[in-house]
Amino acid sequence: MTSVTRADLMARYGVGRSTLEKWFRERAENGHPEPDGAGGRTLTWDADAWHAWYTAREASPAAPEGLLSREGLAARHGLSKHALKELWAARETNGHPQPALVKGKALYWDGDAWAAWYRALPTGPEPDPDALVTLAEAGRLLGLSPGSVTVYASRPPKGWPAPVEEVALGGGRVRRLYRRDDVLSYRRAQDR
């Protein structure tokens, strides 16, 4: 019997320490193997048992048929994960459906029920596609954190639109304005 440590598992499977620790903490729910005790003070597991558990876990679908995670909802409805998180955060006022399944921190919704709820949401006026947005607003449209979108001005990713207007703010700073529709076109291209 060969025993493996978390460091061995990290190197062999490319899984982060925090993920390994989370799986171990949730072993009562997910069937993670118990330690074999071969490592003394360091936790170790039987290599074959751990590999069998991991292989089965990776082969099984993340959620039963018909249930969608945020990523699934984003892909199906063309929304950013940020927009989905905002809808979930406002569930007290918008009636957002409760998840049909919770696995650890992952939430899964009935895809059809969620779609019906979303279609019934009141919509405001359609935003002007030619409206200009700042880099920060473009980041929100893309579901990016403010810190990650700031590099787009100096190191634009492939396909990122050029600013339509640049406004000098003083002190060498520049506010770049982008067409809203150009930003959304970029997002659609990234989702493909």
Disulfide bonds with the S-S distance in Angstrom:
none
